[in-house]
Amino acid sequence: MSIFKNKHLLVATLMAPVLGLIGYFGVNALVSETPHAAEAGQSYQLVEKPNCRYSSGICGLKNGDFELTLGFEWLEGGRMLLKLESVNPLDGVLLALVEDEDEKKSPSEMQAADPNGLTWQLEIERPDPQRHRLRLVASANQALYFGDAAMKFTLAE
């Protein structure tokens, strides 16, 4: 007796994947969170992209369609020019270089490098990529975006 001669087994074999897909997308539609537009006066956490954790030369921070990209340039005298590019125009950016999670340090204000508020920069002391982390807060459309990033991306030459 062949498996394909049994009508019940044939229908079950064809319907199982279809029902699985319907169930998968149905549950996703019922329980998934729909994205919301940023509201004025609210704070949103930025997620560190994986390129911050190795010597890539750039570091990305993201929350939905709000994205920041950090880059750097070495200067003379053991200093570093930290550059920030944004997809959205920013009102201002504060950042602090810290060694551990509990350290409280006064932030420095980044300077706008263009009139549109898409590119920002700040000269800072040379960080130790293994120890230091970068904390930043960016303001856009009266909403705050905060994040924390490893400095290992600065190991790139």
Secondary structure, 3 states (H helix, E strand, C coil): CCHHHCHHHHHHHHHHHHHHHHHHHHHHHHHCCCCCCCCCCCEEECEECHHHHCCCCCEEEEECCEEEEEEEEEECCCEEEEEEEECCCCCEEEEEEECCCCCCCCCEECEECCCCCCEEEEEEECCCCCCCEEEEEEEECCEEEEEEEECHHHHCC
